[in-house]
Amino acid sequence: MTPDEVRRATKAAREDPQLLLAQAQVLDQAVALAGKEELSESLVCPVLEQLRHYFLHGLLQHLNEEEQEFFPAVDHLPEGERKRDRLERDHALLRLAVENFKGSLALTRYVGAQTRQAILWRIVAEARQLLTQLKGHAAFEADLVKELHALATADAGVGN
């Protein structure tokens, strides 16, 4: 692969860390403002809705883009098949976590106030777990991006 091909193939994977940090920071700030003993629905629900939108629209689209561009590039790496298997497993687990999050958030519309409070705490924990999962996944991808760039640079040097 040429350096230009690697840049194109790794574009989506390079964007992960910035997106994740922004979403995690918004959630942490909202939970801090909402209080420790009782969660303020008026503060947390809009943030959870924002995360839902990000997960369903931004993240899922992002995963699809990576599968089209990044995954095939990973096949060029040493042990590429094993690395791609891990990426595919991570993506499947992320999609499942997004579906669980979406389902939990929808459930809050159909329960009473006390139950809703407990569910909101659980949803906040789910969101944090999902963001932690994403951070681990993004770190793995960052390592793969570095490997791909090193491989492309070495290949470019060999061709000269």
ROLO-497498 format. One line per field, with one value per residue: chain; z, x, y of N, C-alpha, C, CB in turn. Coordinates in steps of 0.05 Angstrom, whole numbers. Each point is the difference from the previous one (the first is absolute). Glycine has a CB too. Example, Ala and Ser with C-alpha at 12.3 -4.5 7.8 and 13.67 -1.06 7.14 Angstrom:
2
chaine <- c(A;A)
nc3 <- c(156;-39)
nc1 <- c(264;31)
nc2 <- c(-114;44)
cac3 <- c(0;1)
cac1 <- c(-18;16)
cac2 <- c(24;24)
cc3 <- c(0;14)
cc1 <- c(18;-15)
cc2 <- c(24;22)
cbc3 <- c(25;-43)
cbc1 <- c(-38;24)
cbc2 <- c(-23;-13)
***
This chain:
160
chaine <- c(A;A;A;A;A;A;A;A;A;A;A;A;A;A;A;A;A;A;A;A;A;A;A;A;A;A;A;A;A;A;A;A;A;A;A;A;A;A;A;A;A;A;A;A;A;A;A;A;A;A;A;A;A;A;A;A;A;A;A;A;A;A;A;A;A;A;A;A;A;A;A;A;A;A;A;A;A;A;A;A;A;A;A;A;A;A;A;A;A;A;A;A;A;A;A;A;A;A;A;A;A;A;A;A;A;A;A;A;A;A;A;A;A;A;A;A;A;A;A;A;A;A;A;A;A;A;A;A;A;A;A;A;A;A;A;A;A;A;A;A;A;A;A;A;A;A;A;A;A;A;A;A;A;A;A;A;A;A;A;A)
nc3 <- c(0;-39;58;-33;25;58;-8;-16;48;46;-19;44;36;5;25;53;29;-17;15;58;20;-14;32;54;7;-2;46;40;-4;13;52;25;-6;29;59;17;8;-57;-60;-1;-36;-11;-7;-30;-47;-32;10;-21;-53;-12;3;-41;-43;6;-8;-53;-33;14;5;-52;-38;28;-14;-62;-4;24;-43;-49;20;40;-23;-49;39;36;-52;6;62;-6;4;-59;28;58;-18;-25;54;31;-42;7;64;0;-36;38;51;-29;-16;60;22;-41;20;61;-11;-28;49;44;-31;-6;64;8;-30;49;62;36;0;18;-57;-17;46;-21;-60;14;27;-52;-39;33;-6;-63;-7;30;-35;-54;18;15;-57;-25;31;-22;-59;2;19;-50;-40;23;-15;-59;-9;13;-41;-47;9;0;-55;-30;18;-22;-57;-8;10;-45;-45;8)
nc1 <- c(17;27;13;-55;-19;10;-37;-48;5;-2;-55;-25;52;7;-62;13;24;-43;-49;21;9;-58;-27;33;-15;-62;2;32;-39;-51;24;17;-60;-27;27;44;-62;-24;26;-16;-42;26;60;-14;-41;42;44;-38;-12;62;8;-47;29;54;-24;-30;45;58;2;-27;36;52;-13;-5;57;29;-26;25;60;20;-10;37;46;-1;16;59;9;44;-58;-36;-31;8;-20;-54;-16;3;-37;-45;-2;-7;-52;-30;7;-23;-54;-11;7;-44;-44;8;-9;-55;-25;12;-29;-55;-4;-8;-59;-18;15;-39;35;26;14;27;43;19;5;40;41;-2;14;53;21;-9;35;50;-1;2;51;33;-10;26;55;12;-11;42;49;-8;2;55;28;-22;23;58;-6;-13;50;41;-22;8;60;16;-26;32;56;-9;-9;61)
nc2 <- c(-24;45;20;1;-55;21;51;-35;-40;45;39;-34;-5;65;5;-40;48;42;-36;-13;57;18;-48;7;61;-10;-42;35;49;-36;-24;57;22;-51;13;-40;-9;4;-17;66;-45;57;-27;-54;14;35;-45;-46;32;5;-63;-11;34;-30;-57;13;31;-12;-60;-20;36;-22;-60;13;26;-51;-38;34;5;-42;-57;7;24;-54;-35;31;-25;-45;-33;24;-48;24;58;-20;-32;54;30;-42;4;62;-3;-41;37;52;-28;-18;59;23;-41;16;61;-8;-31;43;45;-32;-7;64;-9;-42;29;31;47;-54;-20;55;-5;-56;18;48;-40;-36;48;16;-60;1;51;-25;-52;33;33;-53;-23;51;-4;-59;17;47;-38;-39;49;22;-55;3;58;-22;-48;38;37;-49;-22;55;7;-56;10;54;-30;-44;44;27)
cac3 <- c(0;-1;22;-6;5;29;11;-7;14;30;7;20;25;13;11;24;26;4;3;25;22;2;10;28;16;2;19;27;10;6;25;22;6;8;28;6;13;-17;-27;-11;-27;-18;-9;-12;-23;-26;-7;-9;-27;-18;-4;-17;-28;-8;-3;-22;-26;-4;5;-18;-26;3;0;-27;-16;6;-12;-29;-7;19;3;-22;3;22;-11;-10;22;11;17;-7;3;28;8;-12;16;24;-7;-6;25;14;-13;7;28;1;-10;21;22;-9;1;28;10;-12;12;27;-1;-8;22;20;-7;7;29;19;7;16;-17;-20;14;2;-28;-10;11;-15;-27;2;3;-26;-18;7;-9;-29;-7;7;-22;-24;4;-4;-28;-14;6;-17;-27;-2;-4;-28;-19;1;-14;-29;-10;0;-22;-25;-2;-7;-28;-17;1;-15;-29;-10)
cac1 <- c(-17;15;-7;-26;-21;-2;-14;-29;-11;1;-13;-21;12;15;-19;-12;7;-12;-29;-5;6;-22;-24;5;1;-27;-14;11;-9;-29;-4;10;-20;-26;0;9;-21;-23;6;-18;-8;1;28;13;-14;9;26;-4;-11;22;16;-16;2;28;4;-15;5;29;17;-6;10;29;8;-4;22;24;-1;4;26;22;4;17;28;11;8;27;18;7;-22;-23;-25;-6;-6;-26;-20;-5;-15;-27;-12;-5;-22;-25;-6;-8;-28;-17;-1;-17;-27;-8;-2;-24;-23;-2;-9;-28;-15;-6;-25;-22;0;-6;22;21;14;15;25;18;8;18;27;10;7;25;21;3;13;28;12;2;22;25;4;8;27;17;-1;14;28;9;1;23;24;-1;6;30;12;-5;17;27;2;-1;25;21;-4;7;29;9;-5;18)
cac2 <- c(24;25;18;12;-21;-3;24;-3;-23;4;25;-5;-9;22;19;-11;11;26;-4;-14;18;20;-12;-8;24;10;-18;4;26;-1;-16;17;21;-12;-7;-27;-16;-2;8;20;-7;23;4;-24;-10;11;-11;-28;2;8;-23;-19;10;-5;-29;-11;13;5;-23;-22;8;-1;-29;-9;12;-14;-27;2;11;-6;-29;-12;8;-15;-26;2;-1;-26;-10;17;-14;0;27;6;-14;15;24;-9;-7;26;13;-14;7;28;1;-11;19;22;-9;-2;27;11;-13;9;28;-1;-11;21;13;-18;-8;21;18;-13;-20;15;9;-23;-7;21;-6;-23;9;15;-20;-13;19;1;-25;1;18;-14;-20;15;10;-23;-6;22;-3;-22;10;18;-17;-10;22;4;-22;4;22;-10;-19;15;14;-20;-8;23;2;-23;5;21)
cc3 <- c(0;25;-5;5;29;13;-5;16;30;9;23;27;15;14;27;26;5;6;28;24;4;12;29;18;4;21;29;12;8;26;24;7;11;29;5;11;-18;-27;-10;-29;-20;-10;-15;-25;-27;-8;-9;-28;-21;-5;-17;-29;-11;-6;-25;-28;-5;3;-19;-29;-1;-2;-29;-18;5;-13;-30;-7;17;2;-22;2;21;-9;-10;22;6;20;-5;4;29;9;-11;16;25;-6;-5;26;16;-12;6;29;3;-10;20;23;-8;0;29;12;-11;13;29;1;-8;23;20;-6;11;30;17;8;15;-17;-21;11;0;-28;-11;11;-15;-29;0;2;-27;-19;7;-9;-30;-8;7;-20;-25;3;-4;-29;-16;4;-17;-29;-4;-4;-28;-20;0;-16;-31;-11;-1;-24;-27;-4;-8;-29;-19;-2;-17;-30;-12;-8)
cc1 <- c(18;-8;-27;-23;-4;-15;-30;-13;-3;-15;-20;11;15;-19;-12;7;-13;-30;-6;5;-21;-25;3;-1;-28;-16;10;-9;-30;-5;10;-20;-25;-1;7;-22;-24;6;-21;-6;3;29;11;-15;8;28;-2;-12;21;18;-14;3;28;5;-14;7;30;16;-6;9;31;10;-2;23;26;0;5;29;23;5;16;29;14;9;29;21;9;-22;-26;-27;-8;-9;-28;-22;-7;-17;-30;-15;-6;-25;-26;-8;-9;-29;-20;-4;-18;-29;-11;-5;-26;-25;-5;-11;-30;-18;-8;-26;-24;-1;-5;26;22;15;17;27;21;10;20;29;12;9;25;23;5;14;30;15;4;22;27;8;11;29;21;3;17;30;12;2;23;26;1;6;31;14;-2;18;29;5;1;26;23;-3;9;31;13;-2;19;26)
cc2 <- c(25;17;14;-20;-5;23;-2;-22;4;25;-3;-8;22;20;-9;15;27;-2;-12;19;21;-12;-8;24;11;-17;5;27;-1;-15;15;21;-12;-7;-29;-18;-5;12;19;-7;23;5;-24;-9;12;-11;-29;-1;8;-24;-21;8;-6;-30;-10;12;3;-26;-23;6;-2;-29;-11;10;-15;-28;0;8;-11;-30;-12;8;-16;-28;0;-2;-29;-8;16;-14;0;28;8;-15;15;25;-8;-7;26;14;-13;6;28;2;-11;19;24;-8;-2;28;12;-12;9;29;1;-9;22;14;-15;-7;24;15;-14;-20;15;10;-22;-7;21;-4;-23;9;17;-19;-14;19;2;-25;0;19;-11;-21;14;10;-23;-7;21;-3;-23;10;19;-15;-11;21;5;-22;3;22;-9;-19;15;16;-18;-9;22;2;-23;5;21;-10)
cbc3 <- c(25;-51;9;-34;-43;0;-8;-46;-35;0;-47;-37;-20;-34;-46;-23;-2;-30;-50;-21;-8;-40;-46;-16;-18;-48;-37;-12;-29;-49;-27;-14;-37;-46;7;8;44;40;-9;32;20;23;39;46;31;10;34;48;20;18;45;38;10;27;49;33;4;17;48;29;-7;28;48;7;2;44;36;-5;-14;25;24;-29;-15;32;-13;-37;19;-6;35;-33;-39;8;1;-46;-18;20;-21;-45;1;10;-37;-33;14;-6;-47;-13;16;-29;-43;4;2;-44;-29;13;-12;-47;-6;6;-41;-46;-10;16;2;41;7;-21;28;41;-7;-2;46;27;-12;22;48;7;-4;39;39;-5;7;48;19;-8;33;45;5;5;47;31;-3;29;49;14;10;45;39;6;20;50;27;4;35;48;15;12;45;38;8;28)
cbc1 <- c(-37;3;48;23;12;43;41;9;19;43;7;-32;4;36;-11;1;42;35;-5;12;48;19;-10;27;45;1;-6;39;35;-10;5;47;20;-4;-34;45;15;-31;24;17;-32;-40;6;15;-38;-27;21;-6;-44;-2;21;-32;-34;15;4;-36;-44;-6;2;-39;-40;-1;-16;-50;-23;3;-32;-48;-24;-12;-43;-40;-13;-29;-48;-17;-21;50;33;29;11;33;49;21;18;43;41;15;26;50;30;12;34;48;18;15;46;37;9;26;50;25;9;38;47;14;24;49;21;2;33;-39;-33;-28;-38;-44;-27;-23;-45;-39;-14;-30;-49;-24;-12;-42;-43;-12;-21;-49;-32;-10;-38;-48;-18;-12;-46;-40;-7;-22;-49;-25;-1;-33;-46;-4;-11;-47;-32;2;-25;-49;-16;1;-38;-43;-3;-13;-47;-23)
cbc2 <- c(-25;-1;7;31;-21;-27;28;17;-28;-24;15;-13;-46;-5;14;-44;-24;20;-6;-43;-7;24;-17;-39;10;16;-34;-28;23;2;-43;-9;27;-17;35;20;18;2;-43;36;-33;19;30;-13;-8;41;31;-14;13;47;8;-8;36;40;-5;-7;24;46;13;-12;31;42;-5;-1;45;25;-12;13;41;41;-1;0;47;25;-8;28;42;8;-15;22;-29;-37;12;7;-43;-16;20;-17;-44;4;14;-37;-33;15;-4;-46;-14;17;-26;-42;5;5;-39;-29;15;-10;-43;7;18;-17;-36;-26;37;5;-33;14;32;-17;-23;32;16;-31;0;39;-7;-26;26;29;-24;-10;38;8;-28;13;35;-17;-22;30;17;-34;-5;33;-12;-33;21;23;-29;-16;34;5;-35;4;32;-15;-29;24;21;-30;-12;32)
***
